[in-house]
Amino acid sequence: MLKERKSFITLLIFTFMLLTILSLLVIPSAGAANWQLMPTYNVLWPLWSPALSPGGVPLVPDITKNTVLPVQPGLVWDPAQLKPWAVYNTPPALGGGLLYFDAAYGLNPWPPAYMINPVTGAPAPVTQLTTWSLLSPTSLTEWEYYLPLANIAYALTYGLTGPAYLNLLTEAQIWGLPPI
């Protein structure tokens, strides 16, 4: 009886250790499929969006103030505010460049001021969370009002109507949901 109990405890400890080791190896690799670190300003780009990263490959290789997005809006994770931003192209007739939408301040030129070294004007080192690869896809409920608000602000600012406005991605398209 005592021998069976020791065997059971040994098996239990071994199983616990195995699960702990597997969780350390498997969880980061599964989470890394959600986001990818993007230079130049060290932001995160969602790999879980079929519209923004088809086949798990980001549509753009890096994010700079001169990046031209093939689809709008893009999503980048802001490491300082711990939330994503909607990112848009400035119309070429107005000089081009990238814009990001902040719910409090509206549309602003990319990059945010904290991402620029005030002395050199070069990208400042941005410290990412050490657990960035564990970030799960952003919940749809967090975007229920934010993305439509961002799209409307962008459309009103640049006079988009009709087909141009309809070309902006909706949250359903970003998440790859079928039409209802």
C-alpha distance (Angstrom), angle and dihedral (degrees) to the residues before:
residue distance angle dihedral
M1 . . .
L2 3.81 . .
K3 3.79 90.8 .
E4 3.85 91.4 51.8
R5 3.79 90.2 50.0
K6 3.83 91.6 51.1
S7 3.80 90.2 49.5
F8 3.80 90.9 50.2
I9 3.83 92.5 49.4
T10 3.82 90.7 47.3
L11 3.81 90.2 50.3
L12 3.79 90.8 47.5
I13 3.83 92.3 50.9
F14 3.81 91.4 46.6
T15 3.83 91.4 50.0
F16 3.80 91.6 48.6
M17 3.82 91.7 49.8
L18 3.82 91.4 47.9
L19 3.81 92.2 49.9
T20 3.81 90.8 48.3
I21 3.80 92.6 51.6
L22 3.80 92.4 45.6
S23 3.81 92.1 49.5
L24 3.80 90.0 53.2
L25 3.80 90.6 52.8
V26 3.80 103.6 34.7
I27 3.82 103.6 39.9
P28 3.84 96.5 57.1
S29 3.79 92.6 47.1
A30 3.81 91.3 48.6
G31 3.80 92.1 46.3
A32 3.78 92.9 47.4
A33 3.79 87.1 66.6
N34 3.82 88.9 69.3
W35 3.81 101.7 59.2
Q36 3.80 139.0 16.1
L37 3.77 126.9 -154.2
M38 3.80 109.8 -116.2
P39 3.79 124.8 -159.6
T40 3.14 140.6 -129.7
Y41 3.77 96.9 52.4
N42 3.79 95.5 18.3
V43 3.79 98.7 -117.7
L44 3.79 128.5 145.5
W45 3.81 125.7 -107.8
P46 3.82 120.0 -158.7
L47 3.77 116.2 -112.4
W48 3.79 92.0 -178.1
S49 3.79 92.4 72.1
P50 3.80 114.8 90.4
A51 3.82 89.3 -161.0
L52 3.82 94.6 52.1
S53 3.79 101.5 31.4
P54 3.80 110.0 22.3
G55 3.77 110.2 -167.2
G56 3.81 90.3 5.7
V57 3.82 93.5 -68.1
P58 3.82 117.5 118.5
L59 3.81 115.0 -119.5
V60 3.81 90.3 -130.6
P61 3.83 127.1 40.9
D62 3.81 95.4 -142.7
I63 3.79 141.8 -1.9
T64 3.80 117.1 -117.3
K65 3.78 132.8 149.6
N66 3.83 87.7 -96.5
T67 3.81 98.1 48.1
V68 3.80 113.3 127.5
L69 3.79 112.0 -148.0
P70 3.82 115.2 -143.5
V71 3.84 89.1 -151.0
Q72 3.78 129.6 27.3
P73 2.89 136.4 -104.2
G74 3.77 104.6 27.4
L75 3.78 119.9 -170.7
V76 3.79 124.5 -129.8
W77 3.77 126.0 177.6
D78 3.78 113.4 -125.0
P79 3.81 107.3 -140.6
A80 3.82 93.2 -159.4
Q81 3.80 98.1 50.6
L82 3.79 95.4 31.3
K83 3.77 93.7 -132.1
P84 3.78 137.5 94.2
W85 3.80 125.6 -100.3
A86 3.78 128.2 -148.2
V87 3.82 108.3 -122.9
Y88 3.82 125.9 -156.8
N89 3.81 140.5 -179.5
T90 3.79 117.8 -110.5
P91 3.81 106.2 -127.6
P92 3.85 110.1 -95.6
A93 3.83 91.0 -125.1
L94 3.81 87.0 64.3
G95 3.80 95.3 50.5
G96 3.79 101.2 -84.1
G97 3.77 124.6 -116.7
L98 3.76 134.4 130.0
L99 3.81 127.9 -69.8
Y100 3.78 130.3 -165.5
F101 3.79 126.9 -156.7
D102 3.77 119.3 -131.0
A103 3.82 115.7 -173.1
A104 3.81 91.5 -138.7
Y105 3.83 100.0 41.1
G106 3.80 104.6 24.8
L107 3.81 122.8 -141.5
N108 3.79 116.5 0.2
P109 3.81 134.3 173.4
W110 3.78 115.2 -96.1
P111 3.00 129.3 -81.4
P112 3.79 111.5 45.1
A113 3.80 113.0 -121.7
Y114 3.81 94.0 -109.7
M115 3.81 89.4 61.3
I116 3.82 93.1 60.3
N117 3.78 126.0 77.1
P118 3.83 103.2 -123.4
V119 3.81 93.1 -146.0
T120 3.81 102.5 44.2
G121 3.80 101.0 22.7
A122 3.81 87.9 -133.7
P123 3.80 123.3 126.2
A124 3.79 109.0 -72.6
P125 3.80 117.9 -134.3
V126 3.79 107.1 -92.7
T127 3.76 116.9 -158.8
Q128 3.77 111.9 -137.1
L129 3.76 123.0 -155.8
T130 3.78 108.6 -91.3
T131 3.80 86.4 -130.6
W132 3.82 96.0 52.7
S133 3.79 91.6 120.6
L134 3.80 88.7 60.9
L135 3.81 94.3 58.2
S136 3.75 109.2 120.8
P137 3.79 122.7 -142.3
T138 3.78 112.4 -72.3
S139 3.78 112.2 -95.6
L140 3.79 117.2 -107.1
T141 3.80 90.1 -130.7
E142 3.80 90.6 63.6
W143 3.83 89.0 59.3
E144 3.80 99.3 42.5
Y145 3.81 92.1 105.5
Y146 3.80 103.3 9.4
L147 3.81 100.7 67.0
P148 3.83 96.4 43.9
L149 3.83 87.9 47.7
A150 3.82 90.9 49.6
N151 3.82 91.9 48.1
I152 3.82 92.4 48.6
A153 3.82 92.1 47.2
Y154 3.80 90.1 50.7
A155 3.82 92.9 46.0
L156 3.81 93.4 48.0
T157 3.81 93.3 45.9
Y158 3.80 93.8 52.0
G159 3.81 100.1 29.9
L160 3.80 96.7 -114.2
T161 3.77 113.9 172.6
G162 3.78 137.6 161.5
P163 3.82 115.9 -3.3
A164 3.81 94.1 2.8
Y165 3.80 90.7 58.2
L166 3.79 92.3 42.6
N167 3.83 89.6 55.4
L168 3.82 90.8 66.9
L169 3.78 110.4 102.6
T170 3.77 118.2 -110.4
E171 3.77 123.6 -146.0
A172 3.82 89.4 -103.2
Q173 3.81 91.1 55.8
I174 3.81 92.7 46.4
W175 3.80 91.0 51.6
G176 3.80 92.1 43.3
L177 3.80 95.5 -118.8
P178 3.81 117.3 162.1
P179 3.82 117.8 -114.4
I180 3.79 115.9 -92.5
